Amino acid sequence: MPILNIVPARPARQCTPCTACCVYLPVPAGLLGPGAKPAGVPCPHLGATGCRYHMCRPSLCAHFLCAWLADATWPEAWRPDLSGLLALREWLSGGLPAALVYEIQPGALRLPQGARILDALRETTAAVVIVDCRQQRRRLLGTKRLAEWLTPERAAA
């Protein structure tokens, strides 16, 4: 009989106690309730210790991963509630990687840790859009150039 070498898996990261996405992300009407949830307004399902419906939460929430939750190489200090920045990764048309960063604590973008988070995103994306606490948007170009991501297969799409 073969010997099985079972290596325990690294525990998956957990959202709690962070609830940044439940407060700072806008949600279109019909996904959490009849009306839209504006950015900066807590989700109606959010309680003192997190989502009151966590086990049966909407699929929008169940499948959502902020950049910190999705990337095990990001340090604990970059968790949105600790860093003051909620970062999301997304794919633009044509397969270009991009990121969206919400400043959820005033001044977080000006801190050294904020600069490290933005640098990490710029190194792996073609563009980073920042939304500061005043809801002002600005764009940073990433270090990945269009030509690096535009393969013949993507160009034909």
C-alpha positions as CSV (number, residue, x, y, z in Angstrom):
1,M,0.0,0.0,0.0
2,P,1.5,3.4,-0.9
3,I,2.3,5.9,1.8
4,L,0.5,9.1,1.5
5,N,2.4,12.3,2.2
6,I,-0.3,14.6,3.4
7,V,0.9,18.2,3.8
8,P,-1.7,20.4,5.5
9,A,-2.8,23.2,3.3
10,R,-2.1,26.7,4.3
11,P,-5.3,28.1,5.8
12,A,-7.2,30.3,3.4
13,R,-7.3,34.0,4.4
14,Q,-10.5,35.2,5.9
15,C,-12.2,38.5,5.5
16,T,-13.0,39.1,9.1
17,P,-12.6,41.4,10.8
18,C,-12.4,43.5,7.7
19,T,-15.7,44.7,6.2
20,A,-14.3,47.3,3.8
21,C,-16.0,45.9,0.7
22,C,-19.3,45.8,2.6
23,V,-19.1,49.6,3.1
24,Y,-17.0,51.2,0.4
25,L,-18.0,49.4,-2.8
26,P,-21.1,50.5,-4.7
27,V,-23.6,47.8,-5.6
28,P,-26.1,48.1,-8.4
29,A,-29.8,47.8,-7.7
30,G,-31.2,44.3,-7.5
31,L,-28.1,42.5,-6.3
32,L,-28.4,43.1,-2.5
33,G,-31.9,44.5,-2.5
34,P,-34.3,46.5,-4.6
35,G,-32.2,49.7,-4.5
36,A,-28.6,50.4,-5.2
37,K,-26.0,50.6,-2.4
38,P,-23.8,53.7,-2.9
39,A,-20.1,53.6,-2.1
40,G,-19.5,54.6,1.5
41,V,-22.8,53.3,2.8
42,P,-22.8,50.0,4.8
43,C,-24.5,47.0,3.3
44,P,-28.0,46.4,4.9
45,H,-26.8,42.9,5.9
46,L,-23.7,44.2,7.7
47,G,-23.8,43.7,11.5
48,A,-21.4,44.5,14.3
49,T,-19.3,41.5,13.7
50,G,-19.6,41.2,9.9
51,C,-22.3,39.9,7.5
52,R,-25.4,38.7,9.3
53,Y,-26.1,36.4,6.3
54,H,-22.5,35.1,5.7
55,M,-23.5,31.5,5.2
56,C,-26.2,32.4,2.6
57,R,-24.9,35.7,1.4
58,P,-25.5,36.8,-2.2
59,S,-23.2,35.3,-4.9
60,L,-21.9,38.7,-5.6
61,C,-20.4,38.8,-2.1
62,A,-19.5,35.1,-1.9
63,H,-17.4,35.3,-5.1
64,F,-15.8,38.7,-4.4
65,L,-12.1,38.8,-3.6
66,C,-10.2,42.0,-2.9
67,A,-6.5,42.0,-4.0
68,W,-5.4,41.2,-0.4
69,L,-7.7,38.3,-0.1
70,A,-6.8,36.9,-3.5
71,D,-3.0,37.3,-3.3
72,A,-1.3,35.3,-0.5
73,T,1.9,37.2,-1.0
74,W,0.4,40.5,0.2
75,P,1.3,41.0,3.9
76,E,-1.3,41.1,6.6
77,A,-0.7,44.9,7.0
78,W,-2.1,45.4,3.5
79,R,-5.5,44.1,4.5
80,P,-8.0,46.9,3.6
81,D,-9.1,47.7,7.1
82,L,-5.5,48.0,8.2
83,S,-3.9,49.7,5.2
84,G,-6.8,52.1,4.5
85,L,-6.8,51.0,0.8
86,L,-9.3,48.6,-0.8
87,A,-7.7,47.2,-3.9
88,L,-9.4,45.2,-6.6
89,R,-7.9,43.5,-9.7
90,E,-9.8,43.3,-12.9
91,W,-9.3,42.5,-16.6
92,L,-10.1,45.1,-19.1
93,S,-11.2,44.4,-22.6
94,G,-8.5,42.8,-24.7
95,G,-7.2,41.0,-21.6
96,L,-5.3,43.9,-20.0
97,P,-4.8,43.6,-16.3
98,A,-5.9,46.6,-14.3
99,A,-6.6,47.6,-10.7
100,L,-9.0,49.9,-8.9
101,V,-7.9,51.3,-5.5
102,Y,-10.3,52.9,-3.1
103,E,-8.8,55.1,-0.3
104,I,-11.1,54.2,2.6
105,Q,-9.1,56.0,5.3
106,P,-8.1,59.7,4.7
107,G,-4.4,60.0,4.0
108,A,-3.7,56.3,3.4
109,L,-2.5,57.0,-0.2
110,R,0.2,59.3,1.2
111,L,1.7,56.8,3.6
112,P,4.7,54.7,2.7
113,Q,2.6,51.5,2.9
114,G,0.1,53.1,0.4
115,A,3.0,53.7,-1.9
116,R,4.1,50.1,-1.6
117,I,0.6,48.8,-2.4
118,L,0.4,51.1,-5.5
119,D,3.9,50.0,-6.6
120,A,2.9,46.3,-6.3
121,L,-0.2,46.9,-8.4
122,R,1.6,49.0,-11.0
123,E,4.2,46.3,-11.5
124,T,1.5,43.8,-12.5
125,T,-1.0,45.9,-14.3
126,A,-1.3,48.2,-17.3
127,A,-3.3,50.8,-15.3
128,V,-4.3,51.6,-11.8
129,V,-7.3,53.8,-11.1
130,I,-7.4,55.4,-7.7
131,V,-10.5,56.8,-6.0
132,D,-9.6,58.9,-3.1
133,C,-11.7,59.8,0.0
134,R,-13.2,62.8,-1.8
135,Q,-14.3,60.4,-4.6
136,Q,-11.8,62.0,-7.0
137,R,-10.5,59.6,-9.6
138,R,-7.0,59.5,-11.1
139,R,-5.2,57.0,-13.2
140,L,-1.6,55.7,-12.9
141,L,0.0,53.8,-15.7
142,G,1.3,50.4,-14.8
143,T,4.7,49.1,-15.9
144,K,3.1,46.4,-18.1
145,R,2.9,47.8,-21.6
146,L,0.1,47.1,-24.0
147,A,2.5,45.2,-26.3
148,E,3.4,42.8,-23.5
149,W,-0.2,41.8,-23.0
150,L,-1.5,42.0,-26.5
151,T,-0.8,38.6,-28.0
152,P,-1.9,37.7,-31.6
153,E,-4.8,35.7,-30.1
154,R,-6.0,38.8,-28.0
155,A,-5.5,41.1,-31.0
156,A,-7.9,39.0,-33.1
157,A,-10.6,39.0,-30.4
